[in-house]
Amino acid sequence: PASTASSGGWENLFAVSCPTKTYCVAVGAEQNGTATSPIVEQWSAGSWQTPVVSGDVTGELRSVSCTSSSHCVAVGGSQEGGNTAPLAQGWNGSKWTNELAPVPSMAPGGGGGQGGEAFELLAVSCPSTSSCTAVGDGGTIETWNGQAWRLEAPTLASFSSIDCPSVRRCIAVGSSLSATGPLIE
């Protein structure tokens, strides 16, 4: 069993990545009182450990992609002024750190970043340590070059998953914001 929430609140794990048969990382969130905080569970040396997630961050981690036991990227969303903003954290083999993910200023449907806009990142895929793509609500697409996140042009889609088998090829799935039905891009 993984660890349990220390405050008696709830704890949920949403995604897992296992770059080797002896190392896995699971991410999610726990509630302590009224605050929701991102959590990480790491499987190594035959047991689960809960490393400290970087910074005083509220929100949740929804997806993780690891290329090795010394490189993982986790994404999700944090609350900022009534909006859900992208959240990204990176693992370098010894600690988790915040990675600044740009907040879109406008949804592709024309809504501004005010009054409850959701720009949560729901999935990430990293084919290498210097290449990750994350997707999410409101047409949000962000890319990581090993140094910084970059906001890509939004699309009229809400993406729920992505897989990048190489640095030049990604497949994202979700639903269209301009028509009904599933979307593969």
N, C-alpha and C positions, 0 to 999 in steps of 0.2 A: 504493500500500500504506500501511496505517496503521503507526504506530511499533511496535516490538517490545519485549518485556520486557527491562529493563536488566540483570537478574540472571541471565539464561539460563534462568529458570523459564518457566512457561506464561502465556499471556495469552489471555483469551476475551472477545469482545464479545457481549452478549446482546440489545441493543435499540438502535434508532436513531429519532430524530425530526428532521424537516427542516421548520422553519417557513417557510423561503424556499428558492428554488432555488439560492442561493449560501451557505446556512448549514445545517449538520447537526451533531447531537451523537449520538455512540454511547457506550454505557456497558457496563461489564463488571467484570472482576476480573483480577488478575495474582497469581502466586505468586512470592514472594521467599523462598527457603528453606522454612520451615514456615509462614510467615504468608501469608494471602491478603488483598490490599488492593484497594479499589475503584479503578477507572480510568475516565477520561473521554477521549475523542478528539473534537476539534472540527474540522469542515471549514469553513474560511473563507479567503478570499483565494487560492483554488486549491490549498490543501494541508491536510493533517491536522496539528493541533497537539495536544499532550498537556498540558493545564493541570494544576496541582497540585490534588488533591482535598483539601478542608479537613480539618484535624485528624489526629490519630494514630488512624485508624479501621481496624479489621480487618473483613473481610467482602467483600461484592460488591454491585454495583448491577445490578439485573435489568431495570429499565424506566426510560424517560425520556419526558417530554412537554414540548415547548417551544412557547410561544405566539409567541415572537419571538427574535431573537438576543440579547436582554437579559433573557429570562426562561425558565428551564428548571427542572424539578423531576425529580430522579432518586430512585428507591427501590430497596430491596433488603433485605439482612439482614446483621447482624453477630453475632458470637459473644459471649454474656455468660453466664458460669458454666455452660456446658453446654447452654444454650438458644440458639435463634436469635431475636434480637430485631429489630424493624423498624428500618430504616436509611433516612434521608431526607437529601438534599442539595439545595441550591438554587443557581442561577446568576443573578447580577444584571447580567450583561454584562461584568463585570471579574474576578469571583472566585467560587469555589464555597465554600459554607459549610454546616456541619451544621445541620439543622433537627431539633429534638428531637421524635421520634415516640414516643408513649406505648407502653409494652409491656403487652399484655393480661395480666391477673392469672390468668385462667382460660379454658381452651378451652371452647366451647359444649357439647362432649360430656362435660364434668365434670372433665376433667383440670386440675390446677393448673399454674402456670408453673414447675414443677420437673422435673428429670430428663429433659431432652431435648425439651421442648416446642419446636415450630417455629412462629414467628410472623413469618416472612419476608414482606415485601411483594413481590409478583411482578409487579404492573402498576400503572400510574398514568395518569390522563388529566386534562388541565387545559384546560377550555374558556376560561378567562380567567386573568389574573395573580392574581386573588383567589379562585379556586375550583379545587381539585384533589380527586380521589378516588383513593385507592390501596386495592388489595385484595390478599389473599394467603392463606397457609396458616392453618389453624385457625380459619377464619371471620373473619379479621382484615379490618376495614374502617376506614380512617382518612380524614378530610377535612381539607383545608387551606383556611383563610379569608384567606390573604394574610399572616397574622401568626403563626399557630400551627396545629399538627396537633391534631386531636381524635379520640379513639377512639370509634367508633360501636358500637352493640350488635352483638355477634358473631352470626353465623348458623351453621347447621349445614351449612356448605359450605367447600370449598377452592377459592378463585377463582384462575384463571390469567391472565385478561385482562379489561380494562374499556375502554369507550369512552364518553365523555361529550360528546355533540354540543352540549349547552348546560348552563348551571349548574343547571338543574332536571331534567335527564334523563340517566341513565347506564344502560348495559346491561353486566352482568358475566356472565362464563361460567366454568364450572368443573365440579366434581362435588360431589354431595351427600355429607355425612358420615353421614346417617341412612338413606340408601337407595342402591342402585347406579344408575349411569347418569349422563348429563350433566345439567347444571343451567344454566338461563338465568334471571337475576334482574334 
